[in-house]
Amino acid sequence: MKSKKIALFYSIGRNLILITVGGVILSIGIKSIAIPHGFISGGFSGLSLLIYYVFGGLSPGIWYLVLNIPLFVAGWLLLSRRFFFYSLFGMVVVTVAIDLIPFVIPIKDRLLAALAGGTLIGAGAGIYLHSFGSVGGSDIIAIVLNQKFNIRIGQFFFYFNLVLFSLSFGFLKLDVVLYSLILAFVVSQVADYFLSTFNQRKLVIVISDQSDAIARKIIDKLQRGVTFLYGRGAYTGMSKKVLLTVVNNYQLKRLEEAVFSIDSAAFFITESTFNVIGKGFSRRKVY
């Protein structure tokens, strides 16, 4: 019972830290670079910036809060309470951070500003997306549409940003919109990089006559599970135990050494994979 409470406390703390750090970094990119240059980003943060540039009145952070209110009503009805409250926390973090960040990063060249702003916003998004929540906005719409109508999340983001940037041509100068498109592209690339870097795992298949000894060493030394796949050599016709295991990037070299220290003639096949759900790796996200 005590161990479960500790695990729950660790999980909640980890998620709150990821959302806070990611939300603050994203907000720095928006407040310190995007807004001083008049750029818009993708998603609801970009929509709030466009409304701020056109209508003014409220601050960008408050516009972001106002736009999120109906979305969180829908999220309360259609998504899990865990995702709702984590996302509510993330939305508050971004709203407060955008309004309170007092400094501007002094980048004069607009292209460099688009690259730097996109890097910060993408890094922030890549960090908070490792949590079981979001920072509100288009994330909630995308997940609801995916859960209810099987519309792909990436497909929704593409069409949402297509409409957003099409609208911006009517209110912003052409060069500003084009620089904003560069920023949005960098955001997507950097976010994908952060997600794949921390999620990447190595699926390894080992074919050896010493499979039992290798499996025992993997279990004892690397603390990783191993599965036997029963096969037969096409040339020899002999039955073989094929080992299947998954390790992180840091364990791959240790696994290689463990295998070849026992059987120097083993076949060692490595494949990159970006989504491993199960004990010792990622947990399934419930929206």
N, C-alpha and C positions, 0 to 999 in steps of 0.2 A: 504493500500500500504506500509506504514511504517512498519507494523507488518510483512509483507512478507519479506521485506528487512532484518529485524532483524533476522527472522527465517533462511533466506538464509545464512546470515553472521555466525550465530551460527552453522548451519549445516556444512559449509565449514571449520570453525575453528575446530569443533569437529573431522571431518575426517582427517584434516591435523595433529592434535595432536595425534590421534590414530596411524596414519601411522608413524609419527616421533618417538614416544615412542616405538612402536612395532619394527620398523626397527632398532633403536639404540640398544635395548635389544638383538635382534637377532644377530646383528653385534658383540656385546660383547661376546656372546657365541661362535661365529665363530672365531673371532680374538684372544680372550684372552684364550680360552680353546681348541677348536677344532684344530686350526692350530699348536699351540705349540706341540700337541701330534700326529700330522699327521693324524687326523681323517677326514672323509668326512661326510657331512650331506646328507639328501635326497634332491631331487629337483635340480634346476639349481645352487643353492649355492654349493651343493655337487659336481656337475659336474665341476664348476669353480675351486673348490679346487683340484679335481683330475687332471685337466689339469695343474694347478699351480705346483702340486707335480711332475708331469711327465715331463713337458716342461719348467717350470720356465718362465723366460723372463719378463712377465708382473706381476704386483701385483695381488693378489686374487680379489681385488675390480675392477680393470680394466678388468680382464678376465670376471667377472660377467657382466660388462657393455657391453663388446664386444659380448658376447653370447646373450644379450638381444636386440641388435639392430634389427635383423631380426624379432624377436617376436613382437616388438613394431610397426614395419611396418605392420605386419599382424593385430595387434590389432587396428591400426588406420583404417584399411579397414573393419574390421569385428565386432568391438565392439563399445559401446557408447563412445562419447567424454568425458563424465564425468569419466567413468571408466578408459579411456586411460590416462587422465591427472593426476588423482589421482595415478595411477600405475606408471606413469613416475616420479612423485614426489617421490614415495616410492623407486623406483629403484635408483634414485640419492642419497637419504638418505642412503641406504645400501652401495652403492658404496663408497661414501665419508667416512662413518663411519668405514667401514672395513679398509680403508687405513689410517685413522687418529687416530684410537684408539691406544694409545701408550703402554698400560700396558698388562702384562700377569698375569692371576690369578694363583698363585703358588700351583697347585695341582699335587702331584707327582704320586699318585696311578692312573693308567689308568682307572680302573673301576669307581672310584669316579669322575674322569674327564669326562667320558662318561655320567654319571648321571647328573653332574652339567651342562655340556655343553648342553645336551638335554633339561634340564629344562629351561635354559635361551632361547635357540632357540625356543622351543615350546611355552614359555610364550610370546615371541615377536610375533610369528606367530598368536597366539590366540588373541592378542591385535589388530594387524593391520587388521585381518580378520573381525573385528567388523565394519570396515569402508566400504565405497563404492568403495574402490580400493584395490590394492595389492602392492607387491614390485617387480612385474615383474616375469620373469622366467617361471617355469612350471605352475604357476597359470594362466597365459594368455593362454597357450596351452590347459590346462584342460578346461577352460571356453569356448574357441572357439569350441573345440570338443564336449562339452556338448550342446552348442547352435545349432551347425550345424548338428551334427550326433547323438545327444542324448546319447553320451557316458558318463557314470557316472564319476564325478570328482574323487571320491575315487578310482574307478577302474583304471583310468588313472595314478594316483599317484602310485598305487601299481605296475603296470607294468613298469612305468618309473624307479622307484627305483630298481625294480628287475633287469632291464638291467644295471643300473648304478653300482650296487654292484657286479653284475657278471663281468663287465668290470674291476672293481677295483681289482679283484683277480689276474689279469694278471700284475698289476703294483705295488701293495702294499703287504706288508707282511700279512700273514693270520691272525695273532692276531690283527693287526691294523684294518683289514676289519671287524672282529668279534666285536671289540669294537665299530666300527662305526655303525654296525647294532644295537647294544644296544643303542647308542646315537639316531639313527633314530627312534627306537621304543619309547624311552622316549619323543622325540619331538612330535610324533603323540598323545601320551596319554596326555601330558601336554596341547597341543593345544586344544584337545577336551575338556579337563577340563575347560579351560578358556572360550571357546565358550559356553559350556553348563551352566557354573556358571552364566554368565551375561545374557544369553538368557532364562534361565529357568523361566517358569511361572506355575501357578497352575490353572487348569480348575476345577471349583467347581460346583457341582449340588446340589441344596437344594430342598428337598421335605417337604412341610409344609402346614398346614391349614392357616397360617398367611403370605402367600407369598406376598401379596400386601404391608403389613407393612414392611416386610424384604427388599423387593425391594426398597422401598422409603428410608430406612435407608442406604442401600448400596450406592445409588445414592448420598444422601446428605452427609454422613459421610466419605465414602471412595472415592468418586468422580469416581466411576466405573460404566460402563453400565451393564445392566441386561437384559436378554432375557427370556420371558415366553415361555415355551414349554408346550403345552396343552396335558395332559394325563388323564388316568383313572385308579383308583385302581383296581387291579384284584380281590381282595377279597370283597371289599365294593361296587365296581361298581360306586363309586363317581368320578366325574370329579375333576381334580386338576390342579393348575398352578405350573409347575416345573420350578425353577429358574436356569438359566445357566449364569455364569459369569467367568471372568478370572482376576486374580490378580497376583502381583509379590510376591515373598517369604516373603517380609517384611509386606505385608498387610494381609497375610493369618490368623494370629492370631487375628487381628482386625476384620476380616470378621467373624471368628468363634464366637467371643464375640458378634458381632452385631446380628448374627442369633439366638444364644441361649439365649440372653437377651430378645428376643421377644417370642421364642417358644422353650422351653427346650426339647420338644419331636420331634424336627425336625430331618430329615435324612440329613446328611452333608457328601457328597461324594467328595473326592479330587483326582485329577489325575495330574501327572506332564506332562508338555508339553514343548518342546524346540523350537518351532517356531510359534510365534503368530504375524501375520502381520495385522496392522490396526492402527487406531487412538489411541494414548496413549501407543502403544507398538512399534514394529519394523516396518520400512518401507521396502517395497519390493525393493530388489536390482535389478537394471537394468544394464545388462552388454552390 
